[in-house]
Amino acid sequence: MVQAVAARLYKARIWEEDEVHSEKWFDPETGGVAFIADLMVTEGSLIRQWSEEKQQFAYRATDILPVSQLAV
């Protein structure tokens, strides 16, 4: 499970080498939403990708359920 979570965080560029990019979590206006969105990336219900068009990260829903939700 830890490997799956780590892979999602690395792919989303939230976690790079030994650093977590959490600056937006502490914004007084949008920090709560940013934190929840990154938690949803961690659990596998959202995907975070860089948008060249908007020059920022964009979030979208995943097409499949994470493995952790398929376990009995």
Distance bins in CASP14 RR format, pairs under 12 A and 6 or more apart:
PFRMAT RR
TARGET T0000
AUTHOR 0000-0000-0000
RMODE 2
METHOD distances of the structure
MODEL  1
1 7 0 0 0 0 0 1 0 0 0 0 0
1 8 0 0 0 0 0 1 0 0 0 0 0
1 42 0 0 0 0 0 1 0 0 0 0 0
1 43 0 0 0 0 0 1 0 0 0 0 0
1 44 0 0 0 0 0 1 0 0 0 0 0
1 66 0 0 0 0 1 0 0 0 0 0 0
1 67 0 0 0 0 1 0 0 0 0 0 0
1 68 1 0 0 1 0 0 0 0 0 0 0
1 69 0 0 0 0 0 1 0 0 0 0 0
1 71 0 0 0 0 1 0 0 0 0 0 0
2 8 0 0 0 0 0 1 0 0 0 0 0
2 9 0 0 0 0 0 1 0 0 0 0 0
2 15 0 0 0 0 0 1 0 0 0 0 0
2 42 0 0 0 0 0 1 0 0 0 0 0
2 68 0 0 0 0 0 1 0 0 0 0 0
3 9 0 0 0 0 0 1 0 0 0 0 0
3 10 0 0 0 0 0 1 0 0 0 0 0
3 67 0 0 0 0 0 1 0 0 0 0 0
3 68 0 0 0 0 0 1 0 0 0 0 0
4 10 0 0 0 0 0 1 0 0 0 0 0
4 11 0 0 0 0 0 1 0 0 0 0 0
4 41 0 0 0 0 0 1 0 0 0 0 0
4 42 0 0 0 0 1 0 0 0 0 0 0
4 43 0 0 0 0 1 0 0 0 0 0 0
4 44 0 0 0 0 1 0 0 0 0 0 0
4 66 1 0 0 1 0 0 0 0 0 0 0
4 67 1 0 0 1 0 0 0 0 0 0 0
4 68 1 0 0 1 0 0 0 0 0 0 0
4 69 0 0 0 0 0 1 0 0 0 0 0
4 70 0 0 0 0 0 1 0 0 0 0 0
4 71 0 0 0 0 0 1 0 0 0 0 0
5 11 0 0 0 0 0 1 0 0 0 0 0
5 12 0 0 0 0 0 1 0 0 0 0 0
5 14 0 0 0 0 0 1 0 0 0 0 0
5 15 0 0 0 0 1 0 0 0 0 0 0
5 38 0 0 0 0 0 1 0 0 0 0 0
5 39 0 0 0 0 0 1 0 0 0 0 0
5 41 0 0 0 0 1 0 0 0 0 0 0
5 42 1 0 1 0 0 0 0 0 0 0 0
5 43 1 0 0 1 0 0 0 0 0 0 0
5 44 0 0 0 0 1 0 0 0 0 0 0
5 66 0 0 0 0 1 0 0 0 0 0 0
5 67 0 0 0 0 0 1 0 0 0 0 0
5 68 0 0 0 0 1 0 0 0 0 0 0
6 12 0 0 0 0 0 1 0 0 0 0 0
6 14 0 0 0 0 0 1 0 0 0 0 0
6 15 1 0 0 1 0 0 0 0 0 0 0
6 16 0 0 0 0 0 1 0 0 0 0 0
6 17 0 0 0 0 0 1 0 0 0 0 0
6 20 0 0 0 0 0 1 0 0 0 0 0
6 41 0 0 0 0 0 1 0 0 0 0 0
6 42 0 0 0 0 1 0 0 0 0 0 0
7 14 0 0 0 0 0 1 0 0 0 0 0
7 15 0 0 0 0 1 0 0 0 0 0 0
7 41 0 0 0 0 0 1 0 0 0 0 0
7 42 0 0 0 0 0 1 0 0 0 0 0
7 44 0 0 0 0 0 1 0 0 0 0 0
7 66 0 0 0 0 0 1 0 0 0 0 0
7 67 0 0 0 0 0 1 0 0 0 0 0
8 14 0 0 0 0 1 0 0 0 0 0 0
8 15 0 0 0 0 1 0 0 0 0 0 0
8 38 0 0 0 0 0 1 0 0 0 0 0
8 39 0 0 0 0 0 1 0 0 0 0 0
8 40 0 0 0 0 0 1 0 0 0 0 0
8 41 1 0 1 0 0 0 0 0 0 0 0
8 42 1 0 0 1 0 0 0 0 0 0 0
8 43 0 0 0 0 1 0 0 0 0 0 0
8 44 1 0 1 0 0 0 0 0 0 0 0
8 45 0 0 0 0 0 1 0 0 0 0 0
8 46 0 0 0 0 1 0 0 0 0 0 0
8 47 0 0 0 0 1 0 0 0 0 0 0
8 48 0 0 0 0 1 0 0 0 0 0 0
8 49 0 0 0 0 0 1 0 0 0 0 0
8 62 0 0 0 0 1 0 0 0 0 0 0
8 66 0 0 0 0 1 0 0 0 0 0 0
8 67 0 0 0 0 0 1 0 0 0 0 0
8 68 0 0 0 0 0 1 0 0 0 0 0
9 15 1 1 0 0 0 0 0 0 0 0 0
9 16 0 0 0 0 1 0 0 0 0 0 0
9 17 0 0 0 0 0 1 0 0 0 0 0
9 19 0 0 0 0 0 1 0 0 0 0 0
9 20 1 0 0 1 0 0 0 0 0 0 0
9 21 0 0 0 0 1 0 0 0 0 0 0
9 22 0 0 0 0 0 1 0 0 0 0 0
9 38 0 0 0 0 1 0 0 0 0 0 0
9 39 0 0 0 0 0 1 0 0 0 0 0
9 40 0 0 0 0 0 1 0 0 0 0 0
9 41 1 0 0 1 0 0 0 0 0 0 0
9 42 1 0 0 1 0 0 0 0 0 0 0
9 43 0 0 0 0 0 1 0 0 0 0 0
9 44 0 0 0 0 0 1 0 0 0 0 0
9 47 0 0 0 0 0 1 0 0 0 0 0
9 48 0 0 0 0 1 0 0 0 0 0 0
10 16 1 0 0 1 0 0 0 0 0 0 0
10 17 0 0 0 0 1 0 0 0 0 0 0
10 18 0 0 0 0 0 1 0 0 0 0 0
10 19 0 0 0 0 0 1 0 0 0 0 0
10 20 0 0 0 0 0 1 0 0 0 0 0
10 21 0 0 0 0 0 1 0 0 0 0 0
10 41 0 0 0 0 0 1 0 0 0 0 0
10 42 0 0 0 0 0 1 0 0 0 0 0
10 48 0 0 0 0 0 1 0 0 0 0 0
11 41 0 0 0 0 1 0 0 0 0 0 0
11 42 0 0 0 0 0 1 0 0 0 0 0
11 44 0 0 0 0 0 1 0 0 0 0 0
11 46 0 0 0 0 0 1 0 0 0 0 0
11 47 0 0 0 0 1 0 0 0 0 0 0
11 48 0 0 0 0 1 0 0 0 0 0 0
11 49 0 0 0 0 1 0 0 0 0 0 0
11 50 0 0 0 0 0 1 0 0 0 0 0
11 57 0 0 0 0 0 1 0 0 0 0 0
11 62 0 0 0 0 0 1 0 0 0 0 0
12 20 0 0 0 0 0 1 0 0 0 0 0
12 21 0 0 0 0 1 0 0 0 0 0 0
12 37 0 0 0 0 1 0 0 0 0 0 0
12 38 1 0 0 1 0 0 0 0 0 0 0
12 39 0 0 0 0 0 1 0 0 0 0 0
12 40 0 0 0 0 0 1 0 0 0 0 0
12 41 1 0 1 0 0 0 0 0 0 0 0
12 42 0 0 0 0 1 0 0 0 0 0 0
12 43 0 0 0 0 0 1 0 0 0 0 0
12 44 0 0 0 0 1 0 0 0 0 0 0
12 46 0 0 0 0 1 0 0 0 0 0 0
12 47 1 0 0 1 0 0 0 0 0 0 0
12 48 1 1 0 0 0 0 0 0 0 0 0
12 49 1 0 0 1 0 0 0 0 0 0 0
12 50 0 0 0 0 1 0 0 0 0 0 0
12 57 1 0 0 1 0 0 0 0 0 0 0
12 58 0 0 0 0 0 1 0 0 0 0 0
12 59 0 0 0 0 1 0 0 0 0 0 0
12 60 0 0 0 0 0 1 0 0 0 0 0
12 62 0 0 0 0 0 1 0 0 0 0 0
13 19 0 0 0 0 0 1 0 0 0 0 0
13 20 0 0 0 0 0 1 0 0 0 0 0
13 21 1 0 0 1 0 0 0 0 0 0 0
13 38 0 0 0 0 0 1 0 0 0 0 0
13 41 0 0 0 0 0 1 0 0 0 0 0
13 47 0 0 0 0 0 1 0 0 0 0 0
13 48 1 0 0 1 0 0 0 0 0 0 0
13 49 0 0 0 0 1 0 0 0 0 0 0
13 50 1 0 0 1 0 0 0 0 0 0 0
13 56 0 0 0 0 0 1 0 0 0 0 0
13 57 1 0 0 1 0 0 0 0 0 0 0
14 20 1 0 0 1 0 0 0 0 0 0 0
14 21 1 0 1 0 0 0 0 0 0 0 0
14 22 1 0 0 1 0 0 0 0 0 0 0
14 23 0 0 0 0 0 1 0 0 0 0 0
14 24 0 0 0 0 0 1 0 0 0 0 0
14 25 0 0 0 0 0 1 0 0 0 0 0
14 34 0 0 0 0 0 1 0 0 0 0 0
14 35 0 0 0 0 0 1 0 0 0 0 0
14 37 0 0 0 0 1 0 0 0 0 0 0
14 38 1 0 1 0 0 0 0 0 0 0 0
14 39 0 0 0 0 0 1 0 0 0 0 0
14 40 0 0 0 0 0 1 0 0 0 0 0
14 41 1 0 0 1 0 0 0 0 0 0 0
14 42 1 0 0 1 0 0 0 0 0 0 0
14 46 0 0 0 0 0 1 0 0 0 0 0
14 47 0 0 0 0 0 1 0 0 0 0 0
14 48 1 0 0 1 0 0 0 0 0 0 0
14 49 0 0 0 0 0 1 0 0 0 0 0
14 50 0 0 0 0 0 1 0 0 0 0 0
14 57 0 0 0 0 1 0 0 0 0 0 0
14 59 0 0 0 0 0 1 0 0 0 0 0
15 21 1 0 0 1 0 0 0 0 0 0 0
15 22 0 0 0 0 1 0 0 0 0 0 0
15 38 0 0 0 0 1 0 0 0 0 0 0
15 41 0 0 0 0 0 1 0 0 0 0 0
15 42 0 0 0 0 1 0 0 0 0 0 0
15 48 0 0 0 0 0 1 0 0 0 0 0
16 22 0 0 0 0 0 1 0 0 0 0 0
20 35 0 0 0 0 0 1 0 0 0 0 0
20 38 0 0 0 0 1 0 0 0 0 0 0
20 42 0 0 0 0 0 1 0 0 0 0 0
21 34 0 0 0 0 0 1 0 0 0 0 0
21 38 0 0 0 0 1 0 0 0 0 0 0
21 41 0 0 0 0 0 1 0 0 0 0 0
21 48 0 0 0 0 0 1 0 0 0 0 0
21 57 0 0 0 0 1 0 0 0 0 0 0
22 31 0 0 0 0 1 0 0 0 0 0 0
22 32 0 0 0 0 0 1 0 0 0 0 0
22 34 0 0 0 0 1 0 0 0 0 0 0
22 35 0 0 0 0 1 0 0 0 0 0 0
22 37 0 0 0 0 0 1 0 0 0 0 0
22 38 1 0 0 1 0 0 0 0 0 0 0
22 39 0 0 0 0 0 1 0 0 0 0 0
23 30 0 0 0 0 0 1 0 0 0 0 0
23 31 0 0 0 0 1 0 0 0 0 0 0
23 34 0 0 0 0 1 0 0 0 0 0 0
23 35 0 0 0 0 0 1 0 0 0 0 0
23 38 0 0 0 0 0 1 0 0 0 0 0
23 57 0 0 0 0 0 1 0 0 0 0 0
24 30 1 0 0 1 0 0 0 0 0 0 0
24 31 1 0 1 0 0 0 0 0 0 0 0
24 32 0 0 0 0 1 0 0 0 0 0 0
24 33 0 0 0 0 1 0 0 0 0 0 0
24 34 1 1 0 0 0 0 0 0 0 0 0
24 35 0 0 0 0 1 0 0 0 0 0 0
24 36 0 0 0 0 0 1 0 0 0 0 0
24 37 0 0 0 0 1 0 0 0 0 0 0
24 38 0 0 0 0 1 0 0 0 0 0 0
24 48 0 0 0 0 0 1 0 0 0 0 0
24 56 0 0 0 0 0 1 0 0 0 0 0
24 57 0 0 0 0 1 0 0 0 0 0 0
24 59 0 0 0 0 0 1 0 0 0 0 0
25 31 1 0 1 0 0 0 0 0 0 0 0
25 32 1 0 0 1 0 0 0 0 0 0 0
25 33 0 0 0 0 1 0 0 0 0 0 0
25 34 1 0 1 0 0 0 0 0 0 0 0
25 35 1 0 1 0 0 0 0 0 0 0 0
25 36 0 0 0 0 1 0 0 0 0 0 0
25 37 0 0 0 0 1 0 0 0 0 0 0
25 38 1 0 0 1 0 0 0 0 0 0 0
25 39 0 0 0 0 0 1 0 0 0 0 0
26 32 0 0 0 0 1 0 0 0 0 0 0
26 34 0 0 0 0 1 0 0 0 0 0 0
26 35 0 0 0 0 1 0 0 0 0 0 0
27 33 0 0 0 0 1 0 0 0 0 0 0
27 34 1 0 0 1 0 0 0 0 0 0 0
27 35 0 0 0 0 1 0 0 0 0 0 0
28 34 0 0 0 0 0 1 0 0 0 0 0
30 36 0 0 0 0 0 1 0 0 0 0 0
30 37 0 0 0 0 1 0 0 0 0 0 0
30 38 0 0 0 0 0 1 0 0 0 0 0
31 37 0 0 0 0 1 0 0 0 0 0 0
31 38 0 0 0 0 1 0 0 0 0 0 0
31 39 0 0 0 0 0 1 0 0 0 0 0
32 38 0 0 0 0 1 0 0 0 0 0 0
32 39 0 0 0 0 1 0 0 0 0 0 0
33 39 0 0 0 0 0 1 0 0 0 0 0
33 40 0 0 0 0 0 1 0 0 0 0 0
33 46 0 0 0 0 0 1 0 0 0 0 0
33 59 0 0 0 0 0 1 0 0 0 0 0
34 40 0 0 0 0 0 1 0 0 0 0 0
34 41 0 0 0 0 0 1 0 0 0 0 0
34 46 0 0 0 0 0 1 0 0 0 0 0
34 48 0 0 0 0 0 1 0 0 0 0 0
34 56 0 0 0 0 0 1 0 0 0 0 0
34 57 0 0 0 0 1 0 0 0 0 0 0
34 59 0 0 0 0 1 0 0 0 0 0 0
35 41 0 0 0 0 0 1 0 0 0 0 0
35 42 0 0 0 0 0 1 0 0 0 0 0
36 42 0 0 0 0 0 1 0 0 0 0 0
36 43 0 0 0 0 0 1 0 0 0 0 0
36 45 0 0 0 0 0 1 0 0 0 0 0
36 46 0 0 0 0 1 0 0 0 0 0 0
36 59 0 0 0 0 0 1 0 0 0 0 0
37 43 0 0 0 0 0 1 0 0 0 0 0
37 44 0 0 0 0 0 1 0 0 0 0 0
37 45 0 0 0 0 1 0 0 0 0 0 0
37 46 1 0 0 1 0 0 0 0 0 0 0
37 47 0 0 0 0 0 1 0 0 0 0 0
37 48 1 0 0 1 0 0 0 0 0 0 0
37 57 0 0 0 0 1 0 0 0 0 0 0
37 58 0 0 0 0 0 1 0 0 0 0 0
37 59 1 0 1 0 0 0 0 0 0 0 0
37 60 0 0 0 0 0 1 0 0 0 0 0
37 61 0 0 0 0 0 1 0 0 0 0 0
38 44 0 0 0 0 0 1 0 0 0 0 0
38 45 0 0 0 0 0 1 0 0 0 0 0
38 46 0 0 0 0 1 0 0 0 0 0 0
38 47 0 0 0 0 0 1 0 0 0 0 0
38 48 1 0 0 1 0 0 0 0 0 0 0
38 57 0 0 0 0 1 0 0 0 0 0 0
38 59 0 0 0 0 1 0 0 0 0 0 0
39 45 0 0 0 0 1 0 0 0 0 0 0
39 46 0 0 0 0 1 0 0 0 0 0 0
39 48 0 0 0 0 0 1 0 0 0 0 0
39 59 0 0 0 0 0 1 0 0 0 0 0
40 46 1 0 1 0 0 0 0 0 0 0 0
40 47 0 0 0 0 1 0 0 0 0 0 0
40 48 0 0 0 0 1 0 0 0 0 0 0
40 59 1 0 0 1 0 0 0 0 0 0 0
40 60 0 0 0 0 0 1 0 0 0 0 0
40 61 0 0 0 0 1 0 0 0 0 0 0
40 62 0 0 0 0 1 0 0 0 0 0 0
40 66 0 0 0 0 0 1 0 0 0 0 0
41 47 1 0 0 1 0 0 0 0 0 0 0
41 48 1 0 1 0 0 0 0 0 0 0 0
41 49 0 0 0 0 0 1 0 0 0 0 0
41 57 0 0 0 0 1 0 0 0 0 0 0
41 58 0 0 0 0 0 1 0 0 0 0 0
41 59 1 0 0 1 0 0 0 0 0 0 0
41 60 0 0 0 0 0 1 0 0 0 0 0
41 61 0 0 0 0 0 1 0 0 0 0 0
41 62 0 0 0 0 1 0 0 0 0 0 0
41 66 0 0 0 0 0 1 0 0 0 0 0
42 48 0 0 0 0 0 1 0 0 0 0 0
42 66 0 0 0 0 1 0 0 0 0 0 0
42 68 0 0 0 0 0 1 0 0 0 0 0
43 62 0 0 0 0 1 0 0 0 0 0 0
43 65 0 0 0 0 0 1 0 0 0 0 0
43 66 1 0 0 1 0 0 0 0 0 0 0
43 67 0 0 0 0 0 1 0 0 0 0 0
43 68 1 0 0 1 0 0 0 0 0 0 0
43 69 0 0 0 0 1 0 0 0 0 0 0
44 59 0 0 0 0 0 1 0 0 0 0 0
44 60 0 0 0 0 0 1 0 0 0 0 0
44 61 0 0 0 0 1 0 0 0 0 0 0
44 62 1 0 1 0 0 0 0 0 0 0 0
44 63 0 0 0 0 0 1 0 0 0 0 0
44 64 0 0 0 0 1 0 0 0 0 0 0
44 65 0 0 0 0 1 0 0 0 0 0 0
44 66 1 0 1 0 0 0 0 0 0 0 0
44 67 0 0 0 0 1 0 0 0 0 0 0
44 68 0 0 0 0 1 0 0 0 0 0 0
44 69 0 0 0 0 1 0 0 0 0 0 0
44 70 0 0 0 0 0 1 0 0 0 0 0
45 59 0 0 0 0 0 1 0 0 0 0 0
45 60 0 0 0 0 0 1 0 0 0 0 0
45 61 1 0 0 1 0 0 0 0 0 0 0
45 62 1 0 1 0 0 0 0 0 0 0 0
45 63 0 0 0 0 0 1 0 0 0 0 0
45 64 0 0 0 0 0 1 0 0 0 0 0
45 65 0 0 0 0 1 0 0 0 0 0 0
45 66 1 0 0 1 0 0 0 0 0 0 0
45 68 0 0 0 0 0 1 0 0 0 0 0
45 69 0 0 0 0 1 0 0 0 0 0 0
46 57 0 0 0 0 0 1 0 0 0 0 0
46 58 0 0 0 0 0 1 0 0 0 0 0
46 59 1 0 1 0 0 0 0 0 0 0 0
46 60 1 0 0 1 0 0 0 0 0 0 0
46 61 1 0 0 1 0 0 0 0 0 0 0
46 62 1 0 0 1 0 0 0 0 0 0 0
46 63 0 0 0 0 0 1 0 0 0 0 0
46 66 0 0 0 0 0 1 0 0 0 0 0
47 57 0 0 0 0 0 1 0 0 0 0 0
47 58 0 0 0 0 1 0 0 0 0 0 0
47 59 1 0 0 1 0 0 0 0 0 0 0
47 60 1 0 1 0 0 0 0 0 0 0 0
47 61 1 0 0 1 0 0 0 0 0 0 0
47 62 1 0 1 0 0 0 0 0 0 0 0
47 63 0 0 0 0 1 0 0 0 0 0 0
47 64 0 0 0 0 0 1 0 0 0 0 0
47 66 0 0 0 0 0 1 0 0 0 0 0
48 56 0 0 0 0 0 1 0 0 0 0 0
48 57 1 0 1 0 0 0 0 0 0 0 0
48 58 1 0 0 1 0 0 0 0 0 0 0
48 59 1 0 1 0 0 0 0 0 0 0 0
48 60 0 0 0 0 1 0 0 0 0 0 0
48 61 0 0 0 0 0 1 0 0 0 0 0
48 62 0 0 0 0 0 1 0 0 0 0 0
49 56 0 0 0 0 0 1 0 0 0 0 0
49 57 1 0 0 1 0 0 0 0 0 0 0
49 58 1 0 1 0 0 0 0 0 0 0 0
49 59 0 0 0 0 1 0 0 0 0 0 0
49 60 1 0 0 1 0 0 0 0 0 0 0
49 62 0 0 0 0 0 1 0 0 0 0 0
50 56 1 0 0 1 0 0 0 0 0 0 0
50 57 1 0 1 0 0 0 0 0 0 0 0
50 58 1 0 0 1 0 0 0 0 0 0 0
50 59 0 0 0 0 0 1 0 0 0 0 0
51 57 1 0 0 1 0 0 0 0 0 0 0
51 58 1 0 1 0 0 0 0 0 0 0 0
51 59 0 0 0 0 1 0 0 0 0 0 0
51 60 0 0 0 0 0 1 0 0 0 0 0
52 58 0 0 0 0 0 1 0 0 0 0 0
62 69 0 0 0 0 0 1 0 0 0 0 0
64 70 0 0 0 0 1 0 0 0 0 0 0
65 71 0 0 0 0 0 1 0 0 0 0 0
END
